[in-house]
Amino acid sequence: MSNGKSKVDNAVVLNTEAIAKMFNMTSRRVRQLVEEGVIERVGHGRFNLVDTVSKYVNFIKLSADAYINAKDWANTTRVMQLYNKSGGKVLQGLVVRRKEEAELFLKSSTVNKKEVLKLNETGRKEIRELLKKARKAKIIDAAFHTDEKINAYTDTELLSYQAAVVNRTFK
């Protein structure tokens, strides 16, 4: 059919372009979702409508859950704002509502929860090396700051001990 729809075994089947239009994405992104195993084709460039929508919605839900569990509030709110369509069309009212919900979510996340400090791997490694040098130089207690403890410190603890070492070094 010219609208990208056909029926196979009583299932509605759409072509790549129709799926792309429905999800407001490019055909290239649809192919990427196939490569990533998010959605599956029933034939070359053909997709079962119900199966594809179900899998894509599940993918979006899991993405949001993963960001929430990782306390990645910026990406959580980005995913929240994807839910702005009805009947395949972006509705300005939903855009505004999702934006307001995201702002409220961020506000409650940062006001009612401790701010999450994150070091990159290089930062962690350098601070751990600094603490071991400080231990060797007797700037910090060697019995307390064992290798096992230093390697298990959280990012917040690493930064706190780093500040203590710097403060004791420059007295």
PyMOL CGO cylinders between C-alpha atoms (Angstrom):
from pymol import cmd
from pymol.cgo import CYLINDER

trace = [
    CYLINDER, 0.00, 0.00, 0.00, 1.16, 3.57, -0.59, 0.3, 1, 1, 1, 1, 1, 1,
    CYLINDER, 1.16, 3.57, -0.59, 0.79, 4.65, 3.06, 0.3, 1, 1, 1, 1, 1, 1,
    CYLINDER, 0.79, 4.65, 3.06, 3.41, 2.15, 4.21, 0.3, 1, 1, 1, 1, 1, 1,
    CYLINDER, 3.41, 2.15, 4.21, 0.85, -0.28, 5.69, 0.3, 1, 1, 1, 1, 1, 1,
    CYLINDER, 0.85, -0.28, 5.69, 0.03, -3.85, 4.78, 0.3, 1, 1, 1, 1, 1, 1,
    CYLINDER, 0.03, -3.85, 4.78, -1.47, -6.88, 6.52, 0.3, 1, 1, 1, 1, 1, 1,
    CYLINDER, -1.47, -6.88, 6.52, 0.38, -10.14, 7.11, 0.3, 1, 1, 1, 1, 1, 1,
    CYLINDER, 0.38, -10.14, 7.11, -1.38, -12.89, 9.07, 0.3, 1, 1, 1, 1, 1, 1,
    CYLINDER, -1.38, -12.89, 9.07, -3.93, -10.34, 10.39, 0.3, 1, 1, 1, 1, 1, 1,
    CYLINDER, -3.93, -10.34, 10.39, -1.13, -8.15, 11.80, 0.3, 1, 1, 1, 1, 1, 1,
    CYLINDER, -1.13, -8.15, 11.80, -0.60, -4.59, 10.63, 0.3, 1, 1, 1, 1, 1, 1,
    CYLINDER, -0.60, -4.59, 10.63, 2.85, -4.28, 9.09, 0.3, 1, 1, 1, 1, 1, 1,
    CYLINDER, 2.85, -4.28, 9.09, 4.55, -0.93, 8.48, 0.3, 1, 1, 1, 1, 1, 1,
    CYLINDER, 4.55, -0.93, 8.48, 7.60, -0.03, 6.44, 0.3, 1, 1, 1, 1, 1, 1,
    CYLINDER, 7.60, -0.03, 6.44, 10.64, 1.78, 7.82, 0.3, 1, 1, 1, 1, 1, 1,
    CYLINDER, 10.64, 1.78, 7.82, 9.44, 5.22, 6.74, 0.3, 1, 1, 1, 1, 1, 1,
    CYLINDER, 9.44, 5.22, 6.74, 6.07, 4.78, 8.46, 0.3, 1, 1, 1, 1, 1, 1,
    CYLINDER, 6.07, 4.78, 8.46, 7.76, 3.64, 11.70, 0.3, 1, 1, 1, 1, 1, 1,
    CYLINDER, 7.76, 3.64, 11.70, 10.12, 6.62, 11.51, 0.3, 1, 1, 1, 1, 1, 1,
    CYLINDER, 10.12, 6.62, 11.51, 7.23, 9.02, 11.03, 0.3, 1, 1, 1, 1, 1, 1,
    CYLINDER, 7.23, 9.02, 11.03, 5.21, 7.43, 13.84, 0.3, 1, 1, 1, 1, 1, 1,
    CYLINDER, 5.21, 7.43, 13.84, 8.10, 7.74, 16.33, 0.3, 1, 1, 1, 1, 1, 1,
    CYLINDER, 8.10, 7.74, 16.33, 9.18, 11.15, 14.99, 0.3, 1, 1, 1, 1, 1, 1,
    CYLINDER, 9.18, 11.15, 14.99, 12.67, 9.94, 14.07, 0.3, 1, 1, 1, 1, 1, 1,
    CYLINDER, 12.67, 9.94, 14.07, 14.73, 9.34, 10.96, 0.3, 1, 1, 1, 1, 1, 1,
    CYLINDER, 14.73, 9.34, 10.96, 14.79, 6.11, 8.99, 0.3, 1, 1, 1, 1, 1, 1,
    CYLINDER, 14.79, 6.11, 8.99, 18.45, 5.84, 10.00, 0.3, 1, 1, 1, 1, 1, 1,
    CYLINDER, 18.45, 5.84, 10.00, 17.46, 5.87, 13.68, 0.3, 1, 1, 1, 1, 1, 1,
    CYLINDER, 17.46, 5.87, 13.68, 14.93, 3.09, 13.01, 0.3, 1, 1, 1, 1, 1, 1,
    CYLINDER, 14.93, 3.09, 13.01, 17.73, 1.01, 11.47, 0.3, 1, 1, 1, 1, 1, 1,
    CYLINDER, 17.73, 1.01, 11.47, 19.93, 1.75, 14.50, 0.3, 1, 1, 1, 1, 1, 1,
    CYLINDER, 19.93, 1.75, 14.50, 17.17, 0.52, 16.83, 0.3, 1, 1, 1, 1, 1, 1,
    CYLINDER, 17.17, 0.52, 16.83, 17.08, -2.71, 14.81, 0.3, 1, 1, 1, 1, 1, 1,
    CYLINDER, 17.08, -2.71, 14.81, 20.88, -3.04, 15.05, 0.3, 1, 1, 1, 1, 1, 1,
    CYLINDER, 20.88, -3.04, 15.05, 20.69, -2.41, 18.82, 0.3, 1, 1, 1, 1, 1, 1,
    CYLINDER, 20.69, -2.41, 18.82, 18.05, -5.16, 19.16, 0.3, 1, 1, 1, 1, 1, 1,
    CYLINDER, 18.05, -5.16, 19.16, 15.40, -2.74, 20.45, 0.3, 1, 1, 1, 1, 1, 1,
    CYLINDER, 15.40, -2.74, 20.45, 12.92, -3.54, 17.66, 0.3, 1, 1, 1, 1, 1, 1,
    CYLINDER, 12.92, -3.54, 17.66, 12.73, -6.36, 15.12, 0.3, 1, 1, 1, 1, 1, 1,
    CYLINDER, 12.73, -6.36, 15.12, 11.82, -6.57, 11.46, 0.3, 1, 1, 1, 1, 1, 1,
    CYLINDER, 11.82, -6.57, 11.46, 9.33, -9.13, 10.15, 0.3, 1, 1, 1, 1, 1, 1,
    CYLINDER, 9.33, -9.13, 10.15, 10.83, -8.77, 6.70, 0.3, 1, 1, 1, 1, 1, 1,
    CYLINDER, 10.83, -8.77, 6.70, 13.14, -6.46, 4.80, 0.3, 1, 1, 1, 1, 1, 1,
    CYLINDER, 13.14, -6.46, 4.80, 12.18, -2.96, 5.95, 0.3, 1, 1, 1, 1, 1, 1,
    CYLINDER, 12.18, -2.96, 5.95, 8.89, -4.23, 7.42, 0.3, 1, 1, 1, 1, 1, 1,
    CYLINDER, 8.89, -4.23, 7.42, 7.74, -4.10, 11.04, 0.3, 1, 1, 1, 1, 1, 1,
    CYLINDER, 7.74, -4.10, 11.04, 4.81, -5.58, 12.96, 0.3, 1, 1, 1, 1, 1, 1,
    CYLINDER, 4.81, -5.58, 12.96, 3.04, -2.49, 14.33, 0.3, 1, 1, 1, 1, 1, 1,
    CYLINDER, 3.04, -2.49, 14.33, 1.95, -3.86, 17.73, 0.3, 1, 1, 1, 1, 1, 1,
    CYLINDER, 1.95, -3.86, 17.73, 5.24, -5.65, 18.41, 0.3, 1, 1, 1, 1, 1, 1,
    CYLINDER, 5.24, -5.65, 18.41, 7.32, -2.63, 17.38, 0.3, 1, 1, 1, 1, 1, 1,
    CYLINDER, 7.32, -2.63, 17.38, 5.35, -0.13, 19.47, 0.3, 1, 1, 1, 1, 1, 1,
    CYLINDER, 5.35, -0.13, 19.47, 5.42, -2.45, 22.48, 0.3, 1, 1, 1, 1, 1, 1,
    CYLINDER, 5.42, -2.45, 22.48, 9.18, -2.99, 22.28, 0.3, 1, 1, 1, 1, 1, 1,
    CYLINDER, 9.18, -2.99, 22.28, 9.95, 0.67, 21.70, 0.3, 1, 1, 1, 1, 1, 1,
    CYLINDER, 9.95, 0.67, 21.70, 7.78, 1.80, 24.65, 0.3, 1, 1, 1, 1, 1, 1,
    CYLINDER, 7.78, 1.80, 24.65, 9.51, -0.80, 26.86, 0.3, 1, 1, 1, 1, 1, 1,
    CYLINDER, 9.51, -0.80, 26.86, 12.90, 0.50, 25.67, 0.3, 1, 1, 1, 1, 1, 1,
    CYLINDER, 12.90, 0.50, 25.67, 11.94, 4.07, 26.61, 0.3, 1, 1, 1, 1, 1, 1,
    CYLINDER, 11.94, 4.07, 26.61, 10.65, 2.95, 30.02, 0.3, 1, 1, 1, 1, 1, 1,
    CYLINDER, 10.65, 2.95, 30.02, 13.82, 0.99, 30.74, 0.3, 1, 1, 1, 1, 1, 1,
    CYLINDER, 13.82, 0.99, 30.74, 15.93, 3.97, 29.67, 0.3, 1, 1, 1, 1, 1, 1,
    CYLINDER, 15.93, 3.97, 29.67, 14.14, 6.21, 32.16, 0.3, 1, 1, 1, 1, 1, 1,
    CYLINDER, 14.14, 6.21, 32.16, 14.41, 3.59, 34.93, 0.3, 1, 1, 1, 1, 1, 1,
    CYLINDER, 14.41, 3.59, 34.93, 18.13, 3.15, 34.31, 0.3, 1, 1, 1, 1, 1, 1,
    CYLINDER, 18.13, 3.15, 34.31, 18.70, 6.92, 34.52, 0.3, 1, 1, 1, 1, 1, 1,
    CYLINDER, 18.70, 6.92, 34.52, 16.67, 7.16, 37.72, 0.3, 1, 1, 1, 1, 1, 1,
    CYLINDER, 16.67, 7.16, 37.72, 18.58, 4.28, 39.33, 0.3, 1, 1, 1, 1, 1, 1,
    CYLINDER, 18.58, 4.28, 39.33, 21.87, 5.94, 38.35, 0.3, 1, 1, 1, 1, 1, 1,
    CYLINDER, 21.87, 5.94, 38.35, 20.59, 9.27, 39.76, 0.3, 1, 1, 1, 1, 1, 1,
    CYLINDER, 20.59, 9.27, 39.76, 21.24, 10.82, 36.34, 0.3, 1, 1, 1, 1, 1, 1,
    CYLINDER, 21.24, 10.82, 36.34, 18.59, 13.50, 36.67, 0.3, 1, 1, 1, 1, 1, 1,
    CYLINDER, 18.59, 13.50, 36.67, 19.43, 15.35, 33.45, 0.3, 1, 1, 1, 1, 1, 1,
    CYLINDER, 19.43, 15.35, 33.45, 18.86, 12.28, 31.26, 0.3, 1, 1, 1, 1, 1, 1,
    CYLINDER, 18.86, 12.28, 31.26, 15.84, 11.23, 33.32, 0.3, 1, 1, 1, 1, 1, 1,
    CYLINDER, 15.84, 11.23, 33.32, 14.14, 14.53, 32.53, 0.3, 1, 1, 1, 1, 1, 1,
    CYLINDER, 14.14, 14.53, 32.53, 15.22, 14.30, 28.87, 0.3, 1, 1, 1, 1, 1, 1,
    CYLINDER, 15.22, 14.30, 28.87, 13.43, 10.95, 28.57, 0.3, 1, 1, 1, 1, 1, 1,
    CYLINDER, 13.43, 10.95, 28.57, 10.39, 12.33, 30.42, 0.3, 1, 1, 1, 1, 1, 1,
    CYLINDER, 10.39, 12.33, 30.42, 10.06, 15.03, 27.77, 0.3, 1, 1, 1, 1, 1, 1,
    CYLINDER, 10.06, 15.03, 27.77, 9.84, 12.44, 24.97, 0.3, 1, 1, 1, 1, 1, 1,
    CYLINDER, 9.84, 12.44, 24.97, 6.24, 11.75, 26.03, 0.3, 1, 1, 1, 1, 1, 1,
    CYLINDER, 6.24, 11.75, 26.03, 4.77, 14.75, 24.21, 0.3, 1, 1, 1, 1, 1, 1,
    CYLINDER, 4.77, 14.75, 24.21, 2.73, 13.14, 21.43, 0.3, 1, 1, 1, 1, 1, 1,
    CYLINDER, 2.73, 13.14, 21.43, -0.82, 12.03, 20.87, 0.3, 1, 1, 1, 1, 1, 1,
    CYLINDER, -0.82, 12.03, 20.87, -1.84, 10.27, 17.68, 0.3, 1, 1, 1, 1, 1, 1,
    CYLINDER, -1.84, 10.27, 17.68, 1.77, 10.53, 16.49, 0.3, 1, 1, 1, 1, 1, 1,
    CYLINDER, 1.77, 10.53, 16.49, 1.71, 14.34, 16.61, 0.3, 1, 1, 1, 1, 1, 1,
    CYLINDER, 1.71, 14.34, 16.61, 3.57, 16.60, 19.01, 0.3, 1, 1, 1, 1, 1, 1,
    CYLINDER, 3.57, 16.60, 19.01, 1.09, 18.55, 21.10, 0.3, 1, 1, 1, 1, 1, 1,
    CYLINDER, 1.09, 18.55, 21.10, 2.29, 21.93, 22.39, 0.3, 1, 1, 1, 1, 1, 1,
    CYLINDER, 2.29, 21.93, 22.39, 0.29, 21.47, 25.59, 0.3, 1, 1, 1, 1, 1, 1,
    CYLINDER, 0.29, 21.47, 25.59, 2.13, 18.22, 26.32, 0.3, 1, 1, 1, 1, 1, 1,
    CYLINDER, 2.13, 18.22, 26.32, 5.47, 19.86, 25.50, 0.3, 1, 1, 1, 1, 1, 1,
    CYLINDER, 5.47, 19.86, 25.50, 4.77, 22.57, 28.09, 0.3, 1, 1, 1, 1, 1, 1,
    CYLINDER, 4.77, 22.57, 28.09, 3.47, 20.07, 30.64, 0.3, 1, 1, 1, 1, 1, 1,
    CYLINDER, 3.47, 20.07, 30.64, 6.47, 17.72, 30.28, 0.3, 1, 1, 1, 1, 1, 1,
    CYLINDER, 6.47, 17.72, 30.28, 8.85, 20.68, 30.58, 0.3, 1, 1, 1, 1, 1, 1,
    CYLINDER, 8.85, 20.68, 30.58, 7.14, 21.80, 33.79, 0.3, 1, 1, 1, 1, 1, 1,
    CYLINDER, 7.14, 21.80, 33.79, 7.16, 18.22, 35.13, 0.3, 1, 1, 1, 1, 1, 1,
    CYLINDER, 7.16, 18.22, 35.13, 10.88, 17.92, 34.35, 0.3, 1, 1, 1, 1, 1, 1,
    CYLINDER, 10.88, 17.92, 34.35, 11.63, 21.20, 36.14, 0.3, 1, 1, 1, 1, 1, 1,
    CYLINDER, 11.63, 21.20, 36.14, 9.61, 20.09, 39.17, 0.3, 1, 1, 1, 1, 1, 1,
    CYLINDER, 9.61, 20.09, 39.17, 11.37, 16.72, 39.16, 0.3, 1, 1, 1, 1, 1, 1,
    CYLINDER, 11.37, 16.72, 39.16, 14.80, 18.37, 39.03, 0.3, 1, 1, 1, 1, 1, 1,
    CYLINDER, 14.80, 18.37, 39.03, 13.86, 20.80, 41.78, 0.3, 1, 1, 1, 1, 1, 1,
    CYLINDER, 13.86, 20.80, 41.78, 12.64, 18.04, 44.10, 0.3, 1, 1, 1, 1, 1, 1,
    CYLINDER, 12.64, 18.04, 44.10, 15.62, 15.85, 43.21, 0.3, 1, 1, 1, 1, 1, 1,
    CYLINDER, 15.62, 15.85, 43.21, 18.23, 18.47, 44.12, 0.3, 1, 1, 1, 1, 1, 1,
    CYLINDER, 18.23, 18.47, 44.12, 16.43, 20.04, 47.09, 0.3, 1, 1, 1, 1, 1, 1,
    CYLINDER, 16.43, 20.04, 47.09, 15.42, 16.84, 48.90, 0.3, 1, 1, 1, 1, 1, 1,
    CYLINDER, 15.42, 16.84, 48.90, 18.44, 14.68, 48.06, 0.3, 1, 1, 1, 1, 1, 1,
    CYLINDER, 18.44, 14.68, 48.06, 22.11, 15.12, 48.70, 0.3, 1, 1, 1, 1, 1, 1,
    CYLINDER, 22.11, 15.12, 48.70, 23.96, 16.42, 45.70, 0.3, 1, 1, 1, 1, 1, 1,
    CYLINDER, 23.96, 16.42, 45.70, 25.77, 13.57, 44.00, 0.3, 1, 1, 1, 1, 1, 1,
    CYLINDER, 25.77, 13.57, 44.00, 29.46, 14.15, 43.42, 0.3, 1, 1, 1, 1, 1, 1,
    CYLINDER, 29.46, 14.15, 43.42, 30.99, 12.19, 40.59, 0.3, 1, 1, 1, 1, 1, 1,
    CYLINDER, 30.99, 12.19, 40.59, 34.68, 11.93, 39.81, 0.3, 1, 1, 1, 1, 1, 1,
    CYLINDER, 34.68, 11.93, 39.81, 35.97, 10.47, 36.61, 0.3, 1, 1, 1, 1, 1, 1,
    CYLINDER, 35.97, 10.47, 36.61, 38.27, 7.44, 36.78, 0.3, 1, 1, 1, 1, 1, 1,
    CYLINDER, 38.27, 7.44, 36.78, 41.41, 9.59, 36.39, 0.3, 1, 1, 1, 1, 1, 1,
    CYLINDER, 41.41, 9.59, 36.39, 40.36, 11.80, 39.32, 0.3, 1, 1, 1, 1, 1, 1,
    CYLINDER, 40.36, 11.80, 39.32, 39.70, 8.77, 41.52, 0.3, 1, 1, 1, 1, 1, 1,
    CYLINDER, 39.70, 8.77, 41.52, 43.06, 7.23, 40.63, 0.3, 1, 1, 1, 1, 1, 1,
    CYLINDER, 43.06, 7.23, 40.63, 44.99, 10.45, 41.31, 0.3, 1, 1, 1, 1, 1, 1,
    CYLINDER, 44.99, 10.45, 41.31, 43.33, 11.05, 44.68, 0.3, 1, 1, 1, 1, 1, 1,
    CYLINDER, 43.33, 11.05, 44.68, 43.94, 7.43, 45.72, 0.3, 1, 1, 1, 1, 1, 1,
    CYLINDER, 43.94, 7.43, 45.72, 47.62, 7.83, 44.78, 0.3, 1, 1, 1, 1, 1, 1,
    CYLINDER, 47.62, 7.83, 44.78, 47.78, 11.08, 46.77, 0.3, 1, 1, 1, 1, 1, 1,
    CYLINDER, 47.78, 11.08, 46.77, 46.28, 9.38, 49.84, 0.3, 1, 1, 1, 1, 1, 1,
    CYLINDER, 46.28, 9.38, 49.84, 48.80, 6.53, 49.61, 0.3, 1, 1, 1, 1, 1, 1,
    CYLINDER, 48.80, 6.53, 49.61, 51.68, 9.04, 49.37, 0.3, 1, 1, 1, 1, 1, 1,
    CYLINDER, 51.68, 9.04, 49.37, 50.22, 10.98, 52.31, 0.3, 1, 1, 1, 1, 1, 1,
    CYLINDER, 50.22, 10.98, 52.31, 50.00, 7.77, 54.32, 0.3, 1, 1, 1, 1, 1, 1,
    CYLINDER, 50.00, 7.77, 54.32, 53.63, 6.96, 53.54, 0.3, 1, 1, 1, 1, 1, 1,
    CYLINDER, 53.63, 6.96, 53.54, 54.66, 10.50, 54.53, 0.3, 1, 1, 1, 1, 1, 1,
    CYLINDER, 54.66, 10.50, 54.53, 52.65, 10.08, 57.79, 0.3, 1, 1, 1, 1, 1, 1,
    CYLINDER, 52.65, 10.08, 57.79, 50.30, 12.93, 56.92, 0.3, 1, 1, 1, 1, 1, 1,
    CYLINDER, 50.30, 12.93, 56.92, 47.33, 10.58, 57.45, 0.3, 1, 1, 1, 1, 1, 1,
    CYLINDER, 47.33, 10.58, 57.45, 46.99, 7.56, 59.74, 0.3, 1, 1, 1, 1, 1, 1,
    CYLINDER, 46.99, 7.56, 59.74, 48.44, 4.44, 58.06, 0.3, 1, 1, 1, 1, 1, 1,
    CYLINDER, 48.44, 4.44, 58.06, 46.51, 2.03, 60.31, 0.3, 1, 1, 1, 1, 1, 1,
    CYLINDER, 46.51, 2.03, 60.31, 43.19, 3.61, 59.37, 0.3, 1, 1, 1, 1, 1, 1,
    CYLINDER, 43.19, 3.61, 59.37, 43.78, 4.39, 55.68, 0.3, 1, 1, 1, 1, 1, 1,
    CYLINDER, 43.78, 4.39, 55.68, 44.64, 0.92, 54.38, 0.3, 1, 1, 1, 1, 1, 1,
    CYLINDER, 44.64, 0.92, 54.38, 44.84, 0.14, 50.66, 0.3, 1, 1, 1, 1, 1, 1,
    CYLINDER, 44.84, 0.14, 50.66, 41.56, -1.75, 50.95, 0.3, 1, 1, 1, 1, 1, 1,
    CYLINDER, 41.56, -1.75, 50.95, 39.79, 1.24, 52.51, 0.3, 1, 1, 1, 1, 1, 1,
    CYLINDER, 39.79, 1.24, 52.51, 41.32, 3.76, 50.11, 0.3, 1, 1, 1, 1, 1, 1,
    CYLINDER, 41.32, 3.76, 50.11, 40.18, 1.69, 47.12, 0.3, 1, 1, 1, 1, 1, 1,
    CYLINDER, 40.18, 1.69, 47.12, 36.65, 1.44, 48.55, 0.3, 1, 1, 1, 1, 1, 1,
    CYLINDER, 36.65, 1.44, 48.55, 36.16, 5.15, 49.37, 0.3, 1, 1, 1, 1, 1, 1,
    CYLINDER, 36.16, 5.15, 49.37, 33.26, 6.90, 47.68, 0.3, 1, 1, 1, 1, 1, 1,
    CYLINDER, 33.26, 6.90, 47.68, 33.87, 9.96, 45.53, 0.3, 1, 1, 1, 1, 1, 1,
    CYLINDER, 33.87, 9.96, 45.53, 32.72, 12.19, 48.40, 0.3, 1, 1, 1, 1, 1, 1,
    CYLINDER, 32.72, 12.19, 48.40, 35.11, 10.50, 50.84, 0.3, 1, 1, 1, 1, 1, 1,
    CYLINDER, 35.11, 10.50, 50.84, 37.99, 10.77, 48.37, 0.3, 1, 1, 1, 1, 1, 1,
    CYLINDER, 37.99, 10.77, 48.37, 37.41, 14.50, 47.97, 0.3, 1, 1, 1, 1, 1, 1,
    CYLINDER, 37.41, 14.50, 47.97, 37.12, 14.99, 51.74, 0.3, 1, 1, 1, 1, 1, 1,
    CYLINDER, 37.12, 14.99, 51.74, 40.35, 13.14, 52.47, 0.3, 1, 1, 1, 1, 1, 1,
    CYLINDER, 40.35, 13.14, 52.47, 42.08, 14.98, 49.63, 0.3, 1, 1, 1, 1, 1, 1,
    CYLINDER, 42.08, 14.98, 49.63, 41.09, 18.29, 51.23, 0.3, 1, 1, 1, 1, 1, 1,
    CYLINDER, 41.09, 18.29, 51.23, 42.40, 17.07, 54.60, 0.3, 1, 1, 1, 1, 1, 1,
    CYLINDER, 42.40, 17.07, 54.60, 45.76, 16.08, 53.07, 0.3, 1, 1, 1, 1, 1, 1,
    CYLINDER, 45.76, 16.08, 53.07, 46.11, 19.44, 51.32, 0.3, 1, 1, 1, 1, 1, 1,
    CYLINDER, 46.11, 19.44, 51.32, 45.15, 21.29, 54.50, 0.3, 1, 1, 1, 1, 1, 1,
    CYLINDER, 45.15, 21.29, 54.50, 47.67, 19.34, 56.64, 0.3, 1, 1, 1, 1, 1, 1,
    CYLINDER, 47.67, 19.34, 56.64, 50.41, 19.73, 54.03, 0.3, 1, 1, 1, 1, 1, 1,
    CYLINDER, 50.41, 19.73, 54.03, 50.16, 23.52, 53.83, 0.3, 1, 1, 1, 1, 1, 1,
    CYLINDER, 50.16, 23.52, 53.83, 49.85, 24.36, 57.56, 0.3, 1, 1, 1, 1, 1, 1,
]
cmd.load_cgo(trace, "trace")
